Amino acid sequence: MAPKSIASNMGYNLLKGKKGIIFGALDENSIAWKTAERVHEEGGEFVLTNAPIAMRMGQIKTLAEKTNSEIIPADATNEEDLQNLVDKSMEFLGGKLDFVLHSIGMSVNVRKGRAYTDEKYDFTAKGWDVSALSFHKVMQTLYKANAMNEWGSIVALTYMAAQRTFPDYNDMADNKAYMESEARSFGSSTWSTSAIAESKTSSPLSSLSPESPAFSSALFLFASLVETRLS
């Protein structure tokens, strides 16, 4: 029998019975969207979330219908929103979480066309809060709620510009470097083997995000979720 294509919509049930939260799906060009599709194909269940303003702009309801998922709006920079998200997700999914994907990032300086040597620091602070600090807020909320199952996976999206110079990436490079440090510090000192907090870089091609192509990155992030779920 010929092996199934990696792009096939027929999965292997690698995530059957596994439950989680996926941040950041906006439309079919989103990395989080493609990851959600792959997780669903492999039997995983999840809650979809995004900021209310982003949800009004995107097509997340279509993805929810396709994957039989619940949508719980949450601003990832708001601690009350995150607590509500985690509590309601565990209620909807019937227990603790096996995976969380943080696929969130934006730079107001980049959107406004400001160079790295001409940052507006109010814009910088907002981008840092959304792109980097939100990851810590998510992990802290999960930790305090004891929401992760043993050997759970918490994955965030980073980029090689966190460690190499890409001038046009602007202050997002700083945000990604900060986020990588959070993954190392929170993951190693707090959860140890109870949950795996990590950041994954993806290839430098285009999608809605400047970091990567939606489909190939989705497969990479999907693999990150699967690698600790086979035990």
N, C-alpha and C positions, 0 to 999 in steps of 0.2 A: 504494500500500500504506500502510495506517495506521501511524503511528509506534508503537513499543512504549511502554507505560507505564513511568514511572520505577520503579514498584513491581513491575514484572514480574520473574519469576524467570528470564527469558530474557535473558542478558547479551550484551554486545558484544565479549567477550574483551579488554577494555581492560587487563587484568592478566595475560594469558596469558603463561606463562613466568616470571612474577615470583614471588619467594619471600620470606617474612618470618616474623615472630613477632608474635603478638597476646596481650597481657597483659590479664587482668581479666574474661574472660567467666565469668559465674556461672550465669545462666539466661536465659530469653527476654526478660526485662526489661532486661538489661544492654546498655549501649551497645556494648561490645566484641563481644557476641554478634551483634547486628544487623550490625555492621561486618564481622564474619567471614563472615556469610551473603552479604553483598554482594560481598566480595572473592572468595569461592568462585564466585559466579554469574558473575563477570567473568574467571574462569580462573586466579586467583591460588592459590598453594599456601602453606601456613603451618603453623607449630607453634603450638598453644595452650598457654598456661601460666597458672598462678595459684598462690597459696600453698597448700600442702597442706591446711591447715585450711579454706580457702575451697572447695577442690575437694570436700571431704567434705560440705559444706553444699549445693553446687550441682548442676548437671546437665550439666557440661562434657563428659561422655562421650557424651551424646546429640548435642551439637554436633560432636564429633570424628567420630562415625559419619556424620553428615549431610554433612560437608564433607571426608571422607576425610583427616582430619588426625591428626597425632601429638600426644599430650599429654606434656609434660615438666614436672613440678612444679618450682616454684622460688619461694622467698621473695625478693621483689625487694629486700629490705633486706639480704640475705646475699650477700656478694661471691662466695663459693665456689659457691653455688647458681646465681648468674648466669653465672659462667664455665662451669659444667657445661651450663647451658641453651644458651648460645651455641655451645659446641663441638658438642653433640649435635644442635642445630638445623642447623648447617651440614653435619654428617654425614648427617642424615636428608634434607635438602633438596638435597644434592649441590653445595654451593658457598656463595658469599657471599650476603648478604641484600640485598633491594631495599627492604624496608619493615619498620618496627617500630612498633607501636602500644602506647603506655603508657596504659592506661585504668585507673588505680589511684588510689584516694583514700579516706581515712577520717579522722574526728576522734573520738578517745575522749571529749574534752570534750563534743562534741555528743551522742554516744551516751549519755553519763551525765547529760545535761541541765544541764551547768554553763555559766553565762553567761560572756561574754568578760571581764567584770570579776571573775570568780571562777574563773579557770583553775587546774587542778591541773597543775603544770608537767611532771610525769612523763607525764601524758596528752598534753600539748602536744608534748613531745619525740618520743613514739611516733608521733603523727599526722604530725609533720614528716618523720620518717624514712620512713614509709610513703608519704605523699602527695607529698613534694617531693624529699628527698634520694635516694630510690630512682631518680628519673629521671636524676640525675647518675650514679649507680652503673651504671645500664643503659648510658648513653652511654659512660662510661669503659671499661666492659667491652667494648663493641663496638669502641671505638677501639683499645684495646690488642690486641685479637684481629684487627684489620684485617678486620672481619667485614662491612663495608658495601660494596656495589658503588658505582661512580661514579654520582652523582645519585640515590642512595638517599634515602628519606624516613624520618625518625624523628619521630613525631607524639605529643604528649602532650595530655591533655585539661585545659583550664583553664576559667575562668569569669570573667564580668565583675566579680565581687566582688574580683578581684585589683587592680582599678583604681578601683572605686567602692565606696561604703559600703553594705553589706547586713548589718545588725547580727546577724540570725539565722544568718548563715553562719559566724560565730564565727571560730575560729582557722584554718579552712579557707581564708579569704581570704588570710591571711598565707602559708599553704602554697602557694597558687596563685601569689601574687606572686613568691615565691622560685623556684618552678618556671619561671615565665616568664623570669626572669633567667638561669637555667641554660641555657635554650634559646638565648637571645641570645648568652650568653658562650661556651658550648661550640660552638655552631654557627658563629659568625662567626670565632672565633680559632683553631679547631682544624681543622674540616673544610672550611670555605669551600665551594667548589662540589663537593667530593667527595661530601658527603652533606648533606642539608637537615634540620637539627634545628629544630623549631618547635612552638609550643603553639597549640591551636585552641580558641576559646571556642564554646559552644553555647547554644541558646536556653533561657530560664528556665522550663521546664516540668518535669513530674515523670517520673522513671523510678526504678530502684533507686538511682541516683545522684541527689543533689539538684539536679544541674545541668541536666538536659535530658531530652526525650523520646527513648526509645531509637531509634526508627526514623529520625526526621528528623536526629538527631545522627549516626546511622550513615551516612546519605547524605552529610552534611557531611564527616565524617572520611574516608569512602571517597573523596570528591572530593579531599581533601588528599593521599591516597596516590597517586591517579591523576595529579594535575597535573604531577608530575615524572617520571612513568613513561612518558609518551607519546613521549619522544625516542628 
